[in-house]
């Protein structure tokens, strides 16, 4: 059997389990809602992951997330490089032994 591309996280699993636990409440309050609610839960439980994998929507979503994360990391890296360059520049300026000609003698 083919290996699944992804697995649902704990939050998604918890929401799905909670939705199943709400079934008796819907039967008690409004049984007509259960006609649409029960098939929707079956579709989500059994058909959503294969649908996302076969249509390629999951791969598209992952590519968009990776692109956004790469952009944020590149921004952070540029900022860190700038800081390091500024520190190196200030370090070299502090180590220079050239006197400013505008200063008085023996300063």
C-alpha positions in Angstrom: 0.0 0.0 0.0 1.2 3.5 -0.8 2.6 5.5 2.1 0.6 8.6 3.1 2.1 12.0 2.3 1.0 13.5 5.5 -0.8 12.8 8.8 -3.3 14.9 10.6 -2.0 16.7 13.7 -3.3 16.4 17.2 -5.5 19.5 16.9 -7.2 18.3 13.7 -7.7 14.8 15.2 -9.2 16.4 18.3 -11.6 18.5 16.3 -12.7 15.5 14.3 -13.3 13.4 17.4 -15.2 16.3 19.0 -17.4 16.5 15.9 -18.3 12.8 16.3 -19.1 13.4 20.0 -21.5 16.2 18.9 -23.6 13.7 16.9 -25.9 12.7 19.8 -26.5 16.4 20.6 -27.6 17.0 17.0 -29.9 14.0 17.0 -31.4 15.3 20.2 -31.9 18.9 19.1 -32.5 18.7 15.4 -32.3 15.3 13.7 -32.6 16.8 10.2 -29.1 18.3 10.5 -27.7 14.8 11.0 -28.7 13.9 7.4 -25.9 16.3 6.2 -23.6 16.2 9.2 -23.0 12.4 9.3 -22.0 12.1 5.5 -19.8 15.2 5.9 -18.0 13.5 8.8 -17.6 10.3 6.8 -16.2 12.3 3.8 -13.7 14.2 6.1 -12.6 11.0 7.8 -12.2 8.7 4.8 -12.0 10.9 1.7 -10.3 14.2 2.5 -6.7 13.0 2.7 -6.8 11.0 -0.5 -8.5 13.8 -2.2 -5.8 16.3 -1.1 -3.1 13.9 -2.2 -4.4 13.0 -5.6 -5.4 16.6 -6.7 -2.0 18.0 -5.5 -3.6 20.6 -3.3 -1.5 19.3 -0.3 1.8 19.7 -2.3 0.7 23.2 -3.5 -0.1 24.2 0.1 3.2 22.9 1.3 5.1 24.7 -1.4 3.4 28.0 -0.5 4.3 27.5 3.2 7.9 26.7 2.4 8.2 29.8 0.1 6.8 32.0 2.9 9.1 30.5 5.5 12.1 30.9 3.2 11.3 34.6 2.6 11.0 35.2 6.4 14.3 33.4 7.1 16.1 35.3 4.3 15.0 38.5 5.8 16.3 37.5 9.2 19.6 36.3 7.7 20.0 39.6 5.9 19.5 41.5 9.1 22.0 39.4 11.0 24.6 39.8 8.2 24.1 43.6 8.4 24.6 43.5 12.2 27.7 41.4 11.9 29.1 43.7 9.2 28.4 46.8 11.3 30.1 45.2 14.3 33.2 44.3 12.2 33.3 47.8 10.8 33.1 49.4 14.2 35.7 47.0 15.5 38.2 48.0 12.8 37.5 51.7 13.4 38.1 51.3 17.1 41.4 49.5 16.5 42.8 52.2 14.2 45.7 54.2 15.7 45.4 57.1 13.4 44.9 60.4 15.2 42.4 62.8 13.9 44.2 65.9 12.7 41.6 68.2 14.2 42.5 67.1 17.7 45.1 69.0 19.7 48.6 67.6 20.2 49.1 65.0 23.0 45.4 64.3 23.2 
